[in-house]
Amino acid sequence: MFKKNLENLRTSLQKNNIDIAIITDDDSLYYFAGYFDYLHMSFGRPTLLLVPKDSDSVLITPLIDVHLVSKNCPVDKIITWNDGVGDEWREHLPKYIKKNLNIGIEKFKISTLVLNYISSLTEEKFLSNITPTFDSIRMIKTEEELKIAKSAGKVAEAMMNAGKEAIGDNVPEYEVALATSQAGTRKAAEILKNEFDDSNMSPLIHFLQIMASGRDLPKTHHRASTKLIKEGDPVFLCFCGMTNFHKFKLGFDRTFWVKEIRDKSQIKTYETAVQSQKAALSVLGPGVKAEDVHAAYADAIQSEGYPYPTFRCGRATGFSMLEEPQLVSGNTTILQPGMVFAVDGSANEETFRAQVGDSFIITENGYDQITNFSKKIEDVII
C-alpha cells in the first residue's frame, strides 16, 4: 500500500514539475512511508521525508527511533541524526535543496522550525504548497484502506455499545469514557490478531472522550469529567477522535437519555437531527457535489424552524481526522467511489442540541454504511 502511495506521489511531482517534496506531517509520513509512533515535533525531533521527482527518496529521522522504521518501508534511503551531534537533522538538507529548486511543502502543516531552515537555504518564492496534491492522492481509498475502514467501523460500534451500557443514574462521565476505551481496545486487538499481520500496530484507544450530559449538551466538544450523570439527562457520545483503528479515523455520534425524556421539546430536536442526516443521505453518492449533501442537511434543519447549522454536514476521513472533500457549502468536489465520509445530522436550540453521525464508503451505486447503531427514539432511551 505505502509503496503504491509513494509511486503516486512521484508521478504527481513529475506532472506538476515539482522537483522535491519535503514532508513532515505525521499522517502524511504514515501514508507515504508507513512510518509511525516516532516522537517528532512534540519532543523537538523533526522527521522528514524527502521525495525527489526523479531520484531516490530519503527518510531523515532521529537515531533513537530508527528501529520503528518498518522493513516494508518503501523509502530508498534512511539517514539518522542524534541530539546535539553536528547540525542534527539540518546537516543533510542543503545537498537536497538547491537554490533554484521548486520545492513542495505542506504549507499549513510543516513545522515552523523546519520551514525557517528550508527558507534560509532557498528563496521563499520557490516553495510550493503541495497540500492540494496530497489531498487529491488521498481522496480515493485503496482496497487495503477500505478494509481498515470497515474494521474501524466495528471498533466504533463496540465503543458505542459499551458507552450505552455504562451510562446510568449517578455514573460519572469518566466511567463511561473508560468503558468505551476498553471496549474499543479489546475489539481492535481481536481484529488485529485475527485479520492483520502487523503485530507492531497498537490496539489501544487513546483520546479524551467527547461527551456531554444534562445541561452541558450545547457544549459540542465537552470532555468527559467527574460530573455525575442523572436520571432524565440527555447524554451525547462522540467517537470522532477515538475511532482510530490501524491509524484510520471515522466519525460516529449518538444522543441518549437516561430512563426518560423529561423535556418533551427535546424529542422534536432529536428527530430533526435524525431527519437532517436522512436528508443528507438521500443525496450522498457518486457524481454528487459535496456542497449538495450539506444543502440537503441544512434545508431539513431550517425547514423545522431551527437555525442554520453551526457546522458542516460531514467530512472525508482516512489516515487523518479531516481530509478532502468536506461536505460543506462552497465545496464543489464531485464525490467518487472509494471516498470515505463522516456524515452528521444535528439540530440546536438554546439549552439543548442533538447530533447523530455515521461513516460511509461511497460505492458505484450509492454508499455502504460502516458504523451502525439504532437512532430510533425508543432505542436511545437507556
Secondary structure, DSSP 8 states (H G I E B T S, - for coil): -HHHHHHHHHHHHHHTT--EEEE--HHHHHHHH------GGGGT---EEEEESSS--EEEEEGGGGGGS-TT---SEEEEE-TTSTTGGGGGSTTT--TT--EEE-TTTS-HHHHHHHHHHS-GGGEEE-HHHHHHHHHS--HHHHHHHHHHHHHHHHHHHHHHHH--TTEEHHHHHHHHHHHHHHHHHHHHHHH---TTS-----S--EEEEGGGTT-TT-B--S-EE-TT-EEEEE-TTT-EETTEE---EEEEESS--SSTHHHHHHHHHHHHHHHHHHH-STT-BHHHHHHHHHHHHHTTT--S-SS-SEEE-SSSSSEEEEESTT---B--TT-EEEEEEEEE-SS-EEEEEEEEEE-SSSEEE-------GGGSB-
